[in-house]
């Protein structure tokens, strides 16, 4: 095929002498025989069309045409040429119509088109002067362009578009065969035919070419309509597989193949239209259905299942990385912001996350723990959540191209299932994330504080180049970032912080991030939490930590004094002195109950072995007037006692709670022999009833029974014998020293039976356990703290804005407090009313939803 750009002749016009002689003859001969000249020209054109050009004289033919134009026969010549070309094209059209084989028809049409363009190039050369003068003056189509127009009208569109429709039908049929996976041999024919159709431009008034070409007006609409039908049929066929992964893979492969076809066959103008059609039908209309398919039909839940399997079972199942990547690419074709994927990911992550506690409990039960304690569950759940996040980090990197919007959706979904609202926690599967994180941290801090590392610490230190402490803190801070109610975490952390100090045998283990002595783990953790949350939010815990430091200093001074004293009845004491205003109320609320009242009466009775030390320390405390403005109260609820007890088998160093130690001291030897030496406690064989122990100690019934269970019922720490031997402690039970007690180790740690284990004994009295009281107290502290924070935030906002509408105030409050907690609408309304009552705010007289700040 000869391009349109080559249609202009390179034959030079006749020499000047020739032109002059022609002019002279034309002027001297007033009559020009048009018919004779046309006969010569028409015969030449026919020979050109029949490819017999070797005998033609282009110089003579050019002169004939030149003279006719010069003598004003240009219009007649133009029309006759058009008629002659039309006649020829109609004859050739009849030949094309007679062909029945598609490939032969395509080949013949292209041959006719190529030969016609070649002919029109030669004819244009002959009629060059006609183009330059007549065509230009009358704004007609150039002869070459006229030939293309005539081909369109007399071959392609003639007789109701007979040949044109056949071309469109055959080309679409061939492309459809290729779409169906057939190998076709007509690729080049298709490309050339489409190029031909693009050159067939419509003509308007005055025969000026304008507007759409035949490809745009006829082929493209038919092709798009056919494609639409094909896409619908193909997508329905893929959907009928009932397999989400197969639909995703098949659709992706087809789209890639279709893009290759489009780039090979069709002009660029068609691609956006076909692309939109294909994306809408095969992706937009179907993707939601595909993603929502159940697990057995391989929807999104199937693609994400390896994540939860790896978390729960600790396996290393391969992800569906490629399928998820393909899914991301498909959705990106219809939604650059990946809104569909983000929404579906959120739904599935929240669903998996909400089911995670149930699966962890089941896993713990299968491992033999019928009633897993809170610490075990907290560790498993938090580790599972962090592992879950790690698994998604891999998918995010390898499948989602580290898309930040998808990352935000994953984080949002995780925050959603981690932060279950309090109203929904009645569900057995619901969790209290702030409390569980505090329990998790409490457990690891205690592990770090142990003299010898546990197997867990050793395992981490050997498998990771980083230190156990670094890993623990990193995980804790990472999980803390998921928690919305950071004020609730602070309250629980303060509670555990206090219990660690009050219940520990000594100060917290000093340990650095590389396992070298030197840095207090509590100090290190507080500094990291302060960096994350701000030190002002940890103000209460920081003040508690100051009390701990003060206690250590006072203990050091006391021990110096003790080392210089000659009083043998004084015992070594590790002091823990707390300012009751800063420490959790659940722990210090009854601190006065263990001290004699104005009448010298007290419900609790300290052992006589401890009283001298208590008196001596009180004198030390108030000496030098350094603590004259302070009161000192002794509380046996926390702490522990070390007793050295010589049993018939051997002597044991036994560490037990203060309550349990005071009970054991009741069985200490009281009498002496004839020589003034204390008689062995086993020789005295003292036996006390439950009621006697209760009267001699004054320990509250709930605590007394719990500690008696610890030292008289628990198999490994049965320091006393209870009769009758039952699991529960009853009012008619009797107790004496267990002379058969044995332990493989000289050092014995007596663990106190948890309050939960003693609930059955207290069920009839319906008395709250210590844990329940603590939980209620923490909730109350959180609520009280939120009231103060909301009040302060409202005053700050109103002081700067002076006047605000109710909804604007809520919006500002939420923004300011979001890093601490999400204030409820009811709480905000209560605090607004409170501030109005206290005359910090006032309502507008005309609009009740508008508030004014009262200076």
Secondary structure, DSSP 8 states (H G I E B T S, - for coil): ---GGG-S-------HHHHHHHHHHHHHS----HHHHHHHHHHHHHHHHTT--TT--HHHHHHHHHHHHHTT-HHHHHHHHHHHHHHHHHHHHHHHHH---HHHHHHHHHHHHHHHHHHHHHHHHHTHHHIIIIIHHHT---HHHHHHHHHIIIIISHHHHHHHHHHHHHHHHHHHHHHTT---S-HHHHHHHHHHHHH-EEE-GGG-EEEEEHIIIIIHHHHHHHHHHHHHHHHHHHHTT--HHHHHHHHHHHHHHHHHHHHHHS-HHHHHHHHHHHHIIIIITTHHHHHTS-GGGT-HHHHHHHHHHHHHH-------HHHHHHHHHHHHHH-TT-HHHHHHHHHHHHHHHHHHHHHHHHHHHHTT-TT--HHHHHHHHHHHHHHHHHHHHHHHHHTSTT-HHHHHHHHHHHHHHHS--GGGTTSTT---HHHHHHHHHHHHHHHHHSSS--HHHHHHHHH-SS-HHHHHHHHHHHHHTT-S-HHHHHHHHHHHHHHHHHHSSSS--B--TTS-TTSBHHHHHHHHHHHHH-GGGGHHHHHHHHHHHHHHHHHHHHHHHHHH---TT----------TTTS-HHHHTTGGGGS--TTS--S----HHHHHHHHHHHHHHHGGGTTTT------TTS-EEEEEEE-SS-EEEEEEEHHHHHHHHTTS---B-TTS-B--HHHHT-EEEHHHHHHHH---HHHHHHHHHHHHTSGGG--EEEES--SS--TT-EEEE-TT---SSSEEE-----GGGGHHHHTTTT---HHHHHHHHHHHHHHHHHHHHHHHHHHHHHHHHSEEEHHHHHHHHHHHHTTT----HHHHHHHHHHHHHTTSEEE-SS-TTEEEE--
